[in-house]
Amino acid sequence: MTRKLSRREFGALVGGAAVAGIADGAGMTVPSGVVTGRGVVGVARIEGDATSRLDEAAVEAAMGAALKAATGADNEVSAVRSLFSPTDVVGIKLNCLGGKRLSPRPELVSALVDHLIAGGVVPRNIILFERSSRELERAGFEISRNGDGPRCFGTDNDYDRQPSISGSIGSCFARLVSQMCTALIGFGVVKDHDLAGVSASLKNWYGVIHNPNKYHDNQCDPYVADVVRHPLIRDKLKLTVLDGVTAQCHGGPAYRASGIFPLGRLVASTDPVAADLWAWQVIDEERTRRGMPTLEAAGRPPRFISTAASHGLGVGDPSQLVEVEA
C-alpha cells in the first residue's frame, strides 16, 4: 500500500532533514539516518495529450513542485542545490525510443534545465543525451555540441575501450558517463516493456552500455540492477524524472497508440527504484481498468525492481513507497 502525503504533510513529518524512525499503520518504516528521498516519489499534476504542446508556465510550476516534493526542500533553488554543486557536469539521460509521441517532452526537459541553472549549475555543464543523436532529433531535440550550453547530443558509439564488470554484466560504458559527467539525471517516460515489464527509471540506463541486447533474458533480471549498481551510475545518479503526462500500459517499449492513456503526472524522485515501483503501480491500475491482466499475471513482472532494492539502490517494497503530492 502506497502512503500518499501532500508536500505540506511530508514537510511537517520530516522537517526538511533526515527521517528518524517514521512509521505508519500500513507498515511503512524508514530507518533512522536515511535521507528523506528514500522511497519518496514527488508527483505534480499536469494535463495534456500526446501531441499538443504544454503550457510553459504550467510546465515550469509543475517541475518546480515535483522537485520540491521529491527533496522536501522549501523552494526550487534549494531542491537543486541539495543535489548538485556549481562545479558539477550534469548529464540528463533521456529515453527517446518512442519518438515524439512517447519520449520526454522538450518543454518538460527545458523546464528542468531552467531549474538547474537557477540552482547554480553552469549552462554549458548541462548535457542532454541519448544513445544516438538521431534518436534525440526524432524526439524533437536539437543537436548542439558546442557553445555556452546547454548541450545536446548522442553518445553515438563513443564507449570506453575496455569493458567493466558489474554483477552479471560486462559492458563498455559511454565515455560521456564514465569521463565527462560528475552527476546524472535519468529522464524517462511511464511505459510498459514487453520483456522487462516496466521501462521508466532503471531500464533507461541500458542506453549507456554498448551491448544492451545481451541482457534481456529473465525479464532483464538481474541485468537492469547490475547496470545501475555499477559505480559509474550508482555514485553519480542524483535524480530521476518521469514524463507521465501521457503513459503507455501495453505495447512498449516502442510507441503503440492502443496502449496510450492520459495520466497527467510529472514525477521526480531521488530514489530510482521507487520511481519504477510507482510506474508499475499506475500501469497495473490502467491495465486493470481496461480488463487486462496485471503485468505479473501476464508473465512479465518487473523482477529487476526487487533485485535493485536488494542491492540498496532504493525502495522496492510498496509498503515503504511514499507518494508526495506537489
Secondary structure, 3 states (H helix, E strand, C coil): CCEEEEHHHHHHHHCCCCCCCEECCCCCEECCCCCCCCCEEEEEECCCCCCCCCCHHHHHHHHHHHHHHHHCCCCHHHHHHCCCCCCCCEEEEECCCCHHHCCCCHHHHHHHHHHHHHCCCCHHHEEEEECCHHHHHHCCCCCECCCCCCEEEECCCCECCCCEEECCEEECEEHHHHHHCCEEEEEEEEEEECCCEEECCHHHHHHHECCHHHCCCHHHCCHHHHHHCCHHHHCCEEEEEEEEEEEECCCCCCCCHHHEEEEEEEEEECCHHHHHHHHHHHHHHHHHHCCCCCCCCCCCCCCHHHHHHHCCCCCCCHHHCEEEEC
